[in-house]
Amino acid sequence: MLQNIGIPGLILILVIALIVFGPSKLPEIGRAFGSTLREFKNSTKDLISSDEEEKTQSK
């Protein structure tokens, strides 16, 4: 899905976000999005490592 966006589509999305949220809210939204992605990444790492530990303990 995201592979078909391209540069013009990305610029259009950013312009629409700037119009909707305004320039003062965009940094806050970016920070919140980044922290959400970081939390998701950490959670998936924890799940993968716990699955690997269970596999090694069951052998």
Backbone atoms as SQL, in Angstrom:
CREATE TABLE atoms (id INTEGER PRIMARY KEY, chain TEXT, resi INTEGER, resn TEXT, atom TEXT, x REAL, y REAL, z REAL);
INSERT INTO atoms VALUES
  (1, 'A', 1, 'MET', 'N', 0.811, -1.188, 0.000),
  (2, 'A', 1, 'MET', 'CA', 0.000, 0.000, 0.000),
  (3, 'A', 1, 'MET', 'C', 0.859, 1.258, 0.000),
  (4, 'A', 2, 'LEU', 'N', 1.811, 1.361, 0.916),
  (5, 'A', 2, 'LEU', 'CA', 2.654, 2.540, 0.990),
  (6, 'A', 2, 'LEU', 'C', 3.698, 2.584, -0.115),
  (7, 'A', 3, 'GLN', 'N', 3.889, 1.506, -0.828),
  (8, 'A', 3, 'GLN', 'CA', 4.884, 1.469, -1.883),
  (9, 'A', 3, 'GLN', 'C', 4.457, 2.297, -3.090),
  (10, 'A', 4, 'ASN', 'N', 3.164, 2.530, -3.249),
  (11, 'A', 4, 'ASN', 'CA', 2.660, 3.221, -4.426),
  (12, 'A', 4, 'ASN', 'C', 2.477, 4.719, -4.215),
  (13, 'A', 5, 'ILE', 'N', 2.837, 5.253, -3.055),
  (14, 'A', 5, 'ILE', 'CA', 2.589, 6.674, -2.785),
  (15, 'A', 5, 'ILE', 'C', 3.533, 7.561, -3.588),
  (16, 'A', 6, 'GLY', 'N', 4.807, 7.415, -3.447),
  (17, 'A', 6, 'GLY', 'CA', 5.769, 8.240, -4.160),
  (18, 'A', 6, 'GLY', 'C', 5.945, 9.607, -3.526),
  (19, 'A', 7, 'ILE', 'N', 6.832, 10.383, -4.099),
  (20, 'A', 7, 'ILE', 'CA', 7.152, 11.711, -3.578),
  (21, 'A', 7, 'ILE', 'C', 5.984, 12.690, -3.730),
  (22, 'A', 8, 'PRO', 'N', 5.332, 12.782, -4.899),
  (23, 'A', 8, 'PRO', 'CA', 4.212, 13.740, -4.998),
  (24, 'A', 8, 'PRO', 'C', 3.072, 13.429, -4.033),
  (25, 'A', 9, 'GLY', 'N', 2.769, 12.178, -3.833),
  (26, 'A', 9, 'GLY', 'CA', 1.726, 11.797, -2.891),
  (27, 'A', 9, 'GLY', 'C', 2.101, 12.130, -1.460),
  (28, 'A', 10, 'LEU', 'N', 3.366, 11.926, -1.116),
  (29, 'A', 10, 'LEU', 'CA', 3.844, 12.251, 0.225),
  (30, 'A', 10, 'LEU', 'C', 3.781, 13.749, 0.483),
  (31, 'A', 11, 'ILE', 'N', 4.149, 14.545, -0.511),
  (32, 'A', 11, 'ILE', 'CA', 4.071, 16.002, -0.374),
  (33, 'A', 11, 'ILE', 'C', 2.623, 16.438, -0.207),
  (34, 'A', 12, 'LEU', 'N', 1.724, 15.839, -0.957),
  (35, 'A', 12, 'LEU', 'CA', 0.302, 16.171, -0.840),
  (36, 'A', 12, 'LEU', 'C', -0.224, 15.833, 0.554),
  (37, 'A', 13, 'ILE', 'N', 0.160, 14.696, 1.097),
  (38, 'A', 13, 'ILE', 'CA', -0.263, 14.304, 2.445),
  (39, 'A', 13, 'ILE', 'C', 0.270, 15.294, 3.475),
  (40, 'A', 14, 'LEU', 'N', 1.517, 15.705, 3.338),
  (41, 'A', 14, 'LEU', 'CA', 2.102, 16.661, 4.282),
  (42, 'A', 14, 'LEU', 'C', 1.418, 18.022, 4.203),
  (43, 'A', 15, 'VAL', 'N', 1.067, 18.468, 2.994),
  (44, 'A', 15, 'VAL', 'CA', 0.371, 19.751, 2.843),
  (45, 'A', 15, 'VAL', 'C', -1.014, 19.678, 3.474),
  (46, 'A', 16, 'ILE', 'N', -1.719, 18.587, 3.258),
  (47, 'A', 16, 'ILE', 'CA', -3.050, 18.430, 3.859),
  (48, 'A', 16, 'ILE', 'C', -2.945, 18.390, 5.381),
  (49, 'A', 17, 'ALA', 'N', -1.944, 17.683, 5.908),
  (50, 'A', 17, 'ALA', 'CA', -1.748, 17.635, 7.361),
  (51, 'A', 17, 'ALA', 'C', -1.433, 19.018, 7.908),
  (52, 'A', 18, 'LEU', 'N', -0.647, 19.796, 7.166),
  (53, 'A', 18, 'LEU', 'CA', -0.318, 21.149, 7.600),
  (54, 'A', 18, 'LEU', 'C', -1.561, 22.028, 7.634),
  (55, 'A', 19, 'ILE', 'N', -2.434, 21.871, 6.650),
  (56, 'A', 19, 'ILE', 'CA', -3.668, 22.661, 6.605),
  (57, 'A', 19, 'ILE', 'C', -4.614, 22.241, 7.731),
  (58, 'A', 20, 'VAL', 'N', -4.753, 20.943, 7.948),
  (59, 'A', 20, 'VAL', 'CA', -5.711, 20.447, 8.938),
  (60, 'A', 20, 'VAL', 'C', -5.245, 20.737, 10.368),
  (61, 'A', 21, 'PHE', 'N', -3.990, 20.436, 10.671),
  (62, 'A', 21, 'PHE', 'CA', -3.516, 20.536, 12.045),
  (63, 'A', 21, 'PHE', 'C', -2.822, 21.853, 12.359),
  (64, 'A', 22, 'GLY', 'N', -2.316, 22.527, 11.375),
  (65, 'A', 22, 'GLY', 'CA', -1.600, 23.777, 11.606),
  (66, 'A', 22, 'GLY', 'C', -0.148, 23.523, 11.938),
  (67, 'A', 23, 'PRO', 'N', 0.696, 24.530, 11.750),
  (68, 'A', 23, 'PRO', 'CA', 2.138, 24.337, 11.951),
  (69, 'A', 23, 'PRO', 'C', 2.541, 24.125, 13.410),
  (70, 'A', 24, 'SER', 'N', 1.743, 24.573, 14.348),
  (71, 'A', 24, 'SER', 'CA', 2.137, 24.420, 15.753),
  (72, 'A', 24, 'SER', 'C', 1.872, 23.013, 16.280),
  (73, 'A', 25, 'LYS', 'N', 0.930, 22.298, 15.707),
  (74, 'A', 25, 'LYS', 'CA', 0.585, 20.955, 16.192),
  (75, 'A', 25, 'LYS', 'C', 1.409, 19.853, 15.537),
  (76, 'A', 26, 'LEU', 'N', 1.975, 20.110, 14.369),
  (77, 'A', 26, 'LEU', 'CA', 2.689, 19.046, 13.650),
  (78, 'A', 26, 'LEU', 'C', 3.873, 18.470, 14.424),
  (79, 'A', 27, 'PRO', 'N', 4.714, 19.264, 15.092),
  (80, 'A', 27, 'PRO', 'CA', 5.806, 18.645, 15.869),
  (81, 'A', 27, 'PRO', 'C', 5.300, 17.748, 16.995),
  (82, 'A', 28, 'GLU', 'N', 4.209, 18.154, 17.640),
  (83, 'A', 28, 'GLU', 'CA', 3.641, 17.321, 18.703),
  (84, 'A', 28, 'GLU', 'C', 3.121, 16.003, 18.139),
  (85, 'A', 29, 'ILE', 'N', 2.470, 16.071, 17.000),
  (86, 'A', 29, 'ILE', 'CA', 1.942, 14.859, 16.369),
  (87, 'A', 29, 'ILE', 'C', 3.087, 13.953, 15.935),
  (88, 'A', 30, 'GLY', 'N', 4.159, 14.548, 15.397),
  (89, 'A', 30, 'GLY', 'CA', 5.325, 13.766, 14.990),
  (90, 'A', 30, 'GLY', 'C', 5.983, 13.071, 16.168),
  (91, 'A', 31, 'ARG', 'N', 6.105, 13.772, 17.287),
  (92, 'A', 31, 'ARG', 'CA', 6.689, 13.165, 18.486),
  (93, 'A', 31, 'ARG', 'C', 5.833, 12.018, 19.000),
  (94, 'A', 32, 'ALA', 'N', 4.521, 12.235, 19.019),
  (95, 'A', 32, 'ALA', 'CA', 3.618, 11.181, 19.487),
  (96, 'A', 32, 'ALA', 'C', 3.686, 9.964, 18.572),
  (97, 'A', 33, 'PHE', 'N', 3.743, 10.202, 17.281),
  (98, 'A', 33, 'PHE', 'CA', 3.835, 9.097, 16.323),
  (99, 'A', 33, 'PHE', 'C', 5.145, 8.346, 16.484),
  (100, 'A', 34, 'GLY', 'N', 6.237, 9.082, 16.679),
  (101, 'A', 34, 'GLY', 'CA', 7.541, 8.448, 16.875),
  (102, 'A', 34, 'GLY', 'C', 7.598, 7.621, 18.144),
  (103, 'A', 35, 'SER', 'N', 7.034, 8.141, 19.218),
  (104, 'A', 35, 'SER', 'CA', 7.052, 7.368, 20.468),
  (105, 'A', 35, 'SER', 'C', 6.153, 6.142, 20.369),
  (106, 'A', 36, 'THR', 'N', 5.068, 6.257, 19.632),
  (107, 'A', 36, 'THR', 'CA', 4.200, 5.096, 19.421),
  (108, 'A', 36, 'THR', 'C', 4.927, 4.019, 18.625),
  (109, 'A', 37, 'LEU', 'N', 5.627, 4.417, 17.571),
  (110, 'A', 37, 'LEU', 'CA', 6.392, 3.442, 16.794),
  (111, 'A', 37, 'LEU', 'C', 7.499, 2.804, 17.621),
  (112, 'A', 38, 'ARG', 'N', 8.171, 3.604, 18.440),
  (113, 'A', 38, 'ARG', 'CA', 9.244, 3.081, 19.297),
  (114, 'A', 38, 'ARG', 'C', 8.688, 2.062, 20.286),
  (115, 'A', 39, 'GLU', 'N', 7.545, 2.376, 20.892),
  (116, 'A', 39, 'GLU', 'CA', 6.914, 1.453, 21.844),
  (117, 'A', 39, 'GLU', 'C', 6.499, 0.158, 21.154),
  (118, 'A', 40, 'PHE', 'N', 5.941, 0.275, 19.943),
  (119, 'A', 40, 'PHE', 'CA', 5.543, -0.912, 19.190),
  (120, 'A', 40, 'PHE', 'C', 6.755, -1.768, 18.850),
  (121, 'A', 41, 'LYS', 'N', 7.844, -1.122, 18.448),
  (122, 'A', 41, 'LYS', 'CA', 9.069, -1.847, 18.104),
  (123, 'A', 41, 'LYS', 'C', 9.629, -2.583, 19.319),
  (124, 'A', 42, 'ASN', 'N', 9.641, -1.916, 20.468),
  (125, 'A', 42, 'ASN', 'CA', 10.126, -2.556, 21.693),
  (126, 'A', 42, 'ASN', 'C', 9.246, -3.726, 22.102),
  (127, 'A', 43, 'SER', 'N', 7.944, -3.584, 21.945),
  (128, 'A', 43, 'SER', 'CA', 7.021, -4.669, 22.296),
  (129, 'A', 43, 'SER', 'C', 7.224, -5.878, 21.400),
  (130, 'A', 44, 'THR', 'N', 7.408, -5.641, 20.101),
  (131, 'A', 44, 'THR', 'CA', 7.621, -6.774, 19.203),
  (132, 'A', 44, 'THR', 'C', 8.955, -7.455, 19.491),
  (133, 'A', 45, 'LYS', 'N', 9.989, -6.674, 19.837),
  (134, 'A', 45, 'LYS', 'CA', 11.277, -7.282, 20.202),
  (135, 'A', 45, 'LYS', 'C', 11.118, -8.160, 21.437),
  (136, 'A', 46, 'ASP', 'N', 10.370, -7.671, 22.434),
  (137, 'A', 46, 'ASP', 'CA', 10.143, -8.451, 23.648),
  (138, 'A', 46, 'ASP', 'C', 9.386, -9.736, 23.346),
  (139, 'A', 47, 'LEU', 'N', 8.374, -9.652, 22.492),
  (140, 'A', 47, 'LEU', 'CA', 7.606, -10.851, 22.130),
  (141, 'A', 47, 'LEU', 'C', 8.468, -11.868, 21.398),
  (142, 'A', 48, 'ILE', 'N', 9.289, -11.385, 20.469),
  (143, 'A', 48, 'ILE', 'CA', 10.155, -12.291, 19.709),
  (144, 'A', 48, 'ILE', 'C', 11.178, -12.945, 20.622),
  (145, 'A', 49, 'SER', 'N', 11.769, -12.165, 21.518),
  (146, 'A', 49, 'SER', 'CA', 12.779, -12.743, 22.409),
  (147, 'A', 49, 'SER', 'C', 12.148, -13.733, 23.390),
  (148, 'A', 50, 'SER', 'N', 10.930, -13.456, 23.858),
  (149, 'A', 50, 'SER', 'CA', 10.285, -14.398, 24.775),
  (150, 'A', 50, 'SER', 'C', 9.891, -15.682, 24.037),
  (151, 'A', 51, 'ASP', 'N', 9.499, -15.580, 22.767),
  (152, 'A', 51, 'ASP', 'CA', 9.192, -16.776, 21.988),
  (153, 'A', 51, 'ASP', 'C', 10.440, -17.622, 21.779),
  (154, 'A', 52, 'GLU', 'N', 11.573, -16.966, 21.510),
  (155, 'A', 52, 'GLU', 'CA', 12.819, -17.699, 21.310),
  (156, 'A', 52, 'GLU', 'C', 13.259, -18.377, 22.618),
  (157, 'A', 53, 'GLU', 'N', 13.058, -17.705, 23.739),
  (158, 'A', 53, 'GLU', 'CA', 13.426, -18.309, 25.025),
  (159, 'A', 53, 'GLU', 'C', 12.565, -19.532, 25.311),
  (160, 'A', 54, 'GLU', 'N', 11.279, -19.462, 24.991),
  (161, 'A', 54, 'GLU', 'CA', 10.390, -20.604, 25.208),
  (162, 'A', 54, 'GLU', 'C', 10.794, -21.783, 24.325),
  (163, 'A', 55, 'LYS', 'N', 11.199, -21.495, 23.092),
  (164, 'A', 55, 'LYS', 'CA', 11.612, -22.576, 22.190),
  (165, 'A', 55, 'LYS', 'C', 12.878, -23.246, 22.687),
  (166, 'A', 56, 'THR', 'N', 13.836, -22.466, 23.196),
  (167, 'A', 56, 'THR', 'CA', 15.076, -23.063, 23.667),
  (168, 'A', 56, 'THR', 'C', 14.863, -23.825, 24.974),
  (169, 'A', 57, 'GLN', 'N', 13.925, -23.379, 25.811),
  (170, 'A', 57, 'GLN', 'CA', 13.666, -24.064, 27.059),
  (171, 'A', 57, 'GLN', 'C', 12.892, -25.358, 26.816),
  (172, 'A', 58, 'SER', 'N', 12.076, -25.420, 25.791),
  (173, 'A', 58, 'SER', 'CA', 11.287, -26.622, 25.547),
  (174, 'A', 58, 'SER', 'C', 12.107, -27.739, 24.911),
  (175, 'A', 59, 'LYS', 'N', 13.272, -27.421, 24.384),
  (176, 'A', 59, 'LYS', 'CA', 14.107, -28.456, 23.733),
  (177, 'A', 59, 'LYS', 'C', 14.860, -29.243, 24.708);
